[in-house]
Amino acid sequence: MKQRLILGLVLLTLSTLAMGKKKVTQPALWPNGEPMAAWFTEQGKVDVETLGKKYDVTKYGVRQGTTDIQTAALQAVIDRAAKDGGGVVVIPKGTFYSGSLFFRQGTHLYVEEGGVLKGSDRIRDFEIRETRIEGQTCKYFTALINADSINGFTICGHGTIDGQGEPYWQEFWIRREWNRQCTNKDAQRPRLTYISNSSNVTIQDVRLINSPFWTNHIYRCDHVRYLDLYIYSSTTGIKGPSTDAIDIDVCHDVVVRGCYMNVNDDAVVLKGGKGTFADQAPENGPCYNILVEDCHYGTVHGCMTLGSESVHDWNVIMRRCQADDTNNVLWLKMRPDTPQHYEYVVVEDFTGKCRNCLLIRPWTQFYEKQEREDMPLSQCNNVTFRNVRMTCNVFFNVQGSDKYALKDFAFENIDVKDYAKERAFTQRPIDGLKLTNVIVNNETIQ
């Protein structure tokens, strides 16, 4: 009996010690030290079965197997679903052609595997409305898929949304050959998706291809998730100009997870306004709390780009990603005509091949500087690269300027092959540059 009591006390003591040593999971933090809400780490997806009644468009007058543009018939299904209290507009197996569609509160889009929603190749099939484009609010062509002021909008399914971009791309390059100053708006192209003033948005699993212009654009939205998407436009032959994968414009709390992106421009882009007085315009604003993780980049200009239309961006994380052939991993575009502030940005656990791992330089495309006596000095601060294993043409491509200040950058656990003729970090236009275990071409950089 006594031996049993002693053994019990020993086991209780060991159990107590084990509990005392149990690892306590610390809350995830943003780069500025603020706690990251649990929403950002939730891995679940939207279950289409929970979204309400399904409206198979072929049962409501929409025809499959024709190239006729069926915008009116498709819009009628959306409006009927909204009138009936909401539900899911279903694109079944087959191909359906449309111009701009407008989703209402309570409606969702489900594209079945084998189903294809194709945008019209004629700009006349896209309405002109006041919208947001290239950091400005103006009248312009709407997207193929539009949603405004919706709480809980979802696009899902394993089908395809195809913008039929090639005719638009050809026209753009013809215009650019004739006029080197031809802008994106001059070429008159629709986006693939545009979602504005909305919350709790999820776009998951679908293939988003061949957008005439930007592929996904969100403006003044929060709690938006892009999950396991295939986003593609041509990067060879007739290239898709300015077909950014995801443009995040005056938004906060955004997750991009598990996506494949191959586009003839930047992949994930933060935008918020441009111009000398951009920081004072009420339609402009910051982007913050942006998490990009577990993504795969094919050919893109920038995996993460801040600018060219940004005012203030912070708490940006890009982690556990692979780049096959990107121009830039992190690209900070500095407009001389716009007050800009980029801060608390982290790139970590990144592998692959790139032209520049970090690129910072003035961005002067289509800018117009006005006189402003109190023009703030732009700045970038608290930028960290951590656990990076890459092959680069240039690892550290940073150009200083009297138009902006760079400070408090950290590089930790870096091992890269750098083919630049000049040794990395020879020029150091950053105040407070910290290097920890940085190996370039098998040489430790101090």
C-alpha positions in Angstrom: 0.0 0.0 0.0 2.8 2.4 1.0 4.7 1.6 -2.3 1.5 2.4 -4.3 1.1 5.7 -2.5 4.8 6.7 -3.2 4.4 5.7 -6.9 1.2 7.7 -7.2 3.0 10.8 -5.7 5.9 10.4 -8.1 3.6 10.2 -11.1 1.6 13.2 -9.9 4.8 15.2 -9.5 6.1 14.2 -13.0 2.7 15.1 -14.5 2.7 18.5 -12.8 6.2 19.2 -14.0 5.2 18.2 -17.5 2.2 20.5 -17.4 4.4 23.3 -16.2 6.8 22.8 -19.1 4.0 22.6 -21.7 4.8 24.9 -24.6 2.5 27.9 -24.5 1.5 29.1 -28.0 2.2 32.8 -28.3 -0.3 34.9 -30.3 0.8 35.7 -33.8 2.0 39.3 -34.2 2.1 41.8 -37.0 5.4 43.4 -37.8 4.6 46.4 -35.6 3.9 44.2 -32.6 0.1 44.3 -32.7 -1.6 40.9 -32.2 -2.9 39.2 -35.3 -6.6 38.3 -35.1 -7.5 34.6 -35.2 -9.3 35.2 -38.4 -6.0 35.3 -40.3 -5.0 31.8 -39.4 -8.4 30.1 -39.9 -7.9 27.5 -42.7 -11.5 26.7 -43.5 -13.3 27.5 -46.7 -16.8 28.6 -47.5 -19.2 25.6 -48.0 -21.4 26.4 -51.0 -24.1 24.2 -49.5 -24.5 26.8 -46.7 -25.1 29.8 -49.0 -28.7 29.2 -49.8 -30.8 28.1 -52.8 -28.9 27.3 -56.0 -30.0 28.9 -59.3 -28.7 26.9 -62.2 -28.6 29.6 -64.9 -29.7 27.1 -67.6 -33.0 26.7 -65.9 -33.7 30.4 -66.1 -33.3 31.1 -69.7 -29.5 31.3 -70.0 -28.3 29.3 -73.0 -25.2 27.1 -73.2 -23.4 26.2 -76.5 -23.8 29.7 -78.1 -21.4 32.6 -78.4 -24.2 35.1 -78.0 -23.6 37.5 -75.2 -26.1 36.7 -72.4 -25.6 39.5 -70.0 -29.3 40.4 -69.6 -30.3 36.8 -68.9 -27.5 36.2 -66.4 -28.3 39.5 -64.6 -31.9 38.4 -64.4 -30.9 35.3 -62.5 -28.8 37.4 -60.1 -31.7 39.8 -59.5 -34.2 37.0 -59.0 -31.9 35.3 -56.4 -31.6 38.7 -54.6 -35.3 39.3 -54.7 -36.0 35.8 -53.3 -33.7 36.5 -50.3 -30.4 35.4 -51.7 -28.7 32.3 -53.1 -26.1 30.9 -55.4 -26.0 31.7 -59.1 -24.6 28.5 -60.6 -22.6 28.3 -63.9 -22.9 24.6 -64.8 -20.7 22.7 -67.1 -20.5 24.5 -70.5 -19.4 27.9 -71.7 -21.4 31.1 -71.1 -20.6 34.6 -72.5 -21.4 37.9 -70.7 -20.6 41.5 -70.3 -20.6 43.2 -66.9 -22.6 41.5 -64.1 -23.6 43.1 -60.8 -24.1 40.9 -57.7 -26.5 41.9 -54.9 -26.5 41.4 -51.2 -27.1 37.8 -50.4 -26.1 36.5 -53.8 -23.0 34.4 -54.7 -21.3 32.9 -57.7 -20.5 29.2 -58.1 -18.7 28.0 -61.2 -18.9 24.2 -61.4 -15.9 22.2 -62.6 -16.1 22.3 -66.4 -18.1 25.5 -66.3 -16.7 28.6 -68.0 -17.9 32.1 -67.7 -16.4 34.1 -70.5 -16.2 37.9 -70.7 -17.2 39.5 -74.0 -14.3 40.5 -76.2 -16.2 43.7 -77.1 -15.8 46.7 -74.8 -19.4 47.8 -75.6 -20.7 45.0 -73.5 -19.3 46.6 -70.3 -21.1 49.4 -68.6 -19.4 52.7 -67.8 -20.0 53.7 -64.2 -18.1 55.7 -61.5 -15.5 53.3 -60.3 -12.0 53.3 -58.9 -9.0 52.8 -61.2 -5.3 53.4 -61.0 -5.6 55.3 -57.7 -8.4 57.6 -58.9 -12.2 57.7 -58.7 -13.7 58.3 -62.1 -16.0 57.0 -64.7 -14.6 53.9 -66.4 -15.6 50.5 -67.7 -17.0 48.1 -65.1 -15.6 44.6 -64.6 -17.0 41.3 -65.7 -17.9 40.5 -62.0 -18.9 43.4 -59.9 -20.1 43.5 -56.2 -20.6 46.7 -54.2 -21.6 47.2 -50.5 -22.1 43.4 -49.9 -21.4 41.6 -46.6 -20.5 38.0 -47.2 -20.0 37.7 -51.0 -18.4 34.5 -52.3 -17.0 33.4 -55.6 -16.2 29.7 -55.6 -16.1 26.4 -57.5 -13.5 24.6 -59.6 -14.6 26.2 -62.9 -13.1 29.0 -64.9 -13.7 32.7 -65.3 -12.1 33.7 -68.6 -11.8 37.4 -69.6 -10.9 36.6 -73.2 -8.1 39.2 -72.9 -6.2 38.6 -76.1 -8.1 41.0 -78.4 -7.8 43.8 -75.8 -4.1 43.1 -75.3 -3.5 43.3 -79.1 -5.3 46.7 -79.2 -3.2 48.0 -76.3 0.1 47.1 -77.9 -1.0 48.6 -81.2 -2.0 51.8 -79.4 1.3 51.8 -77.5 3.3 51.4 -80.7 1.5 54.4 -82.2 1.7 56.4 -78.9 4.3 55.6 -76.4 2.4 57.6 -73.8 -0.8 55.5 -74.2 -2.1 54.8 -70.7 -4.0 51.8 -69.4 -7.2 53.8 -69.4 -6.7 54.9 -73.0 -6.8 51.3 -74.1 -10.3 50.8 -72.6 -10.3 47.4 -71.0 -12.5 45.8 -68.4 -11.2 44.1 -65.2 -12.2 40.5 -64.4 -13.5 41.1 -60.8 -14.1 44.4 -59.0 -15.4 44.3 -55.4 -15.9 47.6 -53.5 -17.2 48.7 -50.0 -17.6 45.1 -48.9 -16.8 42.9 -46.0 -16.3 39.1 -45.4 -15.5 38.3 -49.0 -14.1 35.0 -50.2 -12.8 34.0 -53.6 -11.7 30.4 -53.6 -10.6 27.6 -55.9 -11.7 29.1 -59.3 -9.4 29.6 -62.3 -9.2 33.3 -63.2 -7.5 33.7 -66.5 -6.9 36.1 -69.4 -8.2 39.2 -67.8 -8.1 42.2 -70.3 -6.8 44.4 -67.5 -6.4 43.9 -63.7 -7.5 40.4 -62.7 -8.9 41.1 -59.2 -9.4 44.6 -57.7 -10.8 45.3 -54.3 -11.5 48.8 -53.0 -12.5 49.9 -49.5 -13.0 46.3 -48.4 -12.1 44.4 -45.3 -11.8 40.7 -44.3 -11.2 39.5 -47.8 -9.7 36.0 -48.6 -8.2 34.8 -51.9 -7.8 31.0 -51.4 -6.2 28.4 -53.7 -6.7 30.4 -56.9 -5.1 29.9 -60.3 -4.5 33.3 -61.7 -3.0 33.5 -65.2 -2.4 35.8 -68.1 0.0 35.5 -71.0 3.6 36.4 -70.3 5.0 35.3 -73.7 3.9 36.0 -77.3 1.0 38.5 -77.0 1.5 39.5 -73.4 -1.3 40.6 -71.2 -0.4 44.3 -70.2 -1.2 45.3 -66.6 -3.0 42.1 -65.8 -2.1 42.4 -62.1 -3.2 39.3 -60.2 -4.7 41.0 -57.1 -4.9 44.8 -56.5 -5.7 45.7 -52.9 -6.8 49.4 -52.8 -7.6 51.2 -49.5 -8.3 47.9 -47.8 -7.4 46.1 -44.5 -7.5 42.6 -43.2 -6.8 40.6 -46.4 -5.5 37.1 -46.8 -4.0 35.7 -50.0 -3.2 32.0 -49.4 -2.2 29.1 -51.6 -2.6 30.9 -54.9 -0.7 30.4 -58.1 0.0 33.6 -60.0 1.5 34.1 -63.4 0.7 37.4 -65.0 2.3 40.0 -67.2 2.6 42.6 -64.3 2.6 42.5 -60.5 1.1 39.7 -58.5 -0.1 41.3 -55.2 -0.2 45.1 -55.3 -1.1 47.6 -52.6 -2.8 50.8 -53.8 -4.4 53.7 -52.2 -4.1 56.9 -54.3 -1.7 59.0 -56.2 -0.8 62.7 -56.7 0.7 65.5 -54.7 -2.3 65.8 -52.4 -3.3 62.1 -52.4 -3.0 62.0 -48.6 -5.7 64.6 -48.2 -8.3 63.1 -50.6 -11.2 61.3 -48.8 -11.4 58.6 -51.4 -7.8 57.6 -50.8 -6.4 55.8 -47.8 -4.1 53.1 -46.4 -3.7 49.4 -46.8 -2.8 47.4 -43.6 -2.9 43.9 -42.1 -2.2 42.1 -45.4 -1.1 38.5 -45.2 0.2 36.6 -48.2 1.3 33.0 -47.6 2.0 29.7 -49.2 1.8 31.1 -52.7 3.6 30.1 -55.9 4.6 32.7 -58.4 5.3 31.8 -62.0 6.4 34.8 -64.1 5.4 38.1 -62.5 6.9 41.6 -62.3 6.6 41.8 -58.5 5.5 39.2 -56.0 4.6 42.0 -53.6 4.5 45.6 -54.9 3.7 48.7 -52.8 2.8 51.4 -55.3 2.6 52.8 -57.8 -0.5 54.3 -56.3 0.0 54.0 -52.5 -0.2 56.5 -49.7 0.4 54.5 -46.5 0.9 50.8 -46.2 1.8 48.8 -43.0 1.7 45.4 -41.4 2.4 43.5 -44.6 3.6 39.9 -44.4 4.6 37.6 -47.3 5.8 34.2 -46.2 6.4 30.6 -47.2 6.3 31.4 -50.9 8.2 30.2 -54.0 9.1 32.2 -57.1 9.9 30.5 -60.4 10.9 33.6 -62.5 9.9 36.9 -60.9 11.4 40.2 -61.7 11.2 41.4 -58.1 10.3 39.8 -54.8 9.5 43.0 -53.0 9.2 46.2 -55.0 8.7 49.5 -53.3 7.7 52.1 -56.0 8.5 55.6 -54.8 6.5 58.3 -56.7 8.2 61.8 -56.6 4.7 63.4 -57.0 3.0 61.5 -54.1 3.6 61.5 -50.3 4.2 57.8 -49.4 4.9 55.8 -46.3 5.7 52.1 -46.4 6.4 50.4 -43.0 6.5 47.2 -41.1 6.9 44.8 -44.0 8.2 41.3 -43.6 9.3 38.8 -46.3 10.2 35.4 -44.8 10.8 31.8 -45.8 11.1 32.6 -49.5 12.8 30.5 -52.2 13.2 30.5 -55.9 14.7 32.7 -58.6 14.3 36.4 -59.2 15.9 39.4 -61.0 15.9 41.6 -57.8 15.0 40.4 -54.3 14.5 43.9 -53.1 14.0 46.8 -55.5 13.5 50.4 -54.3 13.8 53.3 -56.8 11.8 56.4 -57.9 8.7 55.5 -60.0 7.9 58.2 -62.6 5.5 56.6 -65.0 2.6 59.0 -65.9 3.1 61.2 -62.9 2.4 64.9 -62.5 3.9 66.9 -59.7 2.1 69.9 -58.3 3.4 72.6 -56.1 2.9 71.9 -52.4 4.7 73.9 -49.6 4.1 71.2 -46.9 4.9 68.2 -49.1 5.8 65.4 -46.6 9.0 63.5 -47.2 8.2 59.9 -48.3 9.8 57.1 -46.3 10.2 53.3 -45.9 11.0 51.9 -42.5 11.0 48.6 -40.6 11.3 46.3 -43.5 12.6 42.7 -42.8 13.8 39.9 -45.0 14.2 36.6 -43.1 15.1 33.0 -44.1 15.5 33.7 -47.8 17.2 31.2 -50.2 17.2 32.4 -53.7 19.1 32.9 -56.9 19.1 36.5 -58.0 20.5 38.7 -60.7 20.7 41.4 -58.0 19.8 40.7 -54.4 19.9 44.3 -53.0 18.9 46.8 -55.6 18.2 49.9 -53.6 18.5 53.5 -54.9 18.5 56.4 -52.5 16.9 59.8 -53.2 16.4 63.2 -51.6 12.7 62.6 -52.2 12.4 59.8 -49.6 14.1 58.3 -46.5 15.0 54.7 -45.9 15.6 53.4 -42.4 15.6 50.4 -40.1 15.9 47.5 -42.6 16.9 44.0 -41.4 18.2 41.0 -43.3 18.4 37.8 -41.3 19.4 34.3 -42.3 19.9 35.0 -46.0 21.7 32.6 -48.4 21.6 33.7 -52.0 23.4 33.5 -55.2 23.8 37.0 -56.6 25.0 37.4 -60.2 25.5 41.2 -59.9 28.9 42.5 -61.0 29.0 44.7 -57.8 29.3 43.1 -54.4 26.0 43.2 -52.5 25.5 46.0 -50.0 28.4 48.1 -51.3 26.0 51.0 -51.5 24.0 51.4 -48.3 21.4 54.2 -48.7 19.5 52.9 -45.6 19.9 54.3 -42.1 19.9 51.6 -39.5 20.7 48.6 -41.8 21.1 45.4 -39.8 22.7 42.3 -41.3 22.5 39.0 -39.4 23.9 35.8 -41.0 23.7 37.1 -44.5 25.6 34.9 -47.0 25.9 36.1 -50.6 27.8 33.9 -53.0 29.1 31.8 -50.1 30.5 35.0 -48.5 29.3 36.4 -45.2 28.4 40.0 -45.5 28.9 42.3 -42.5 
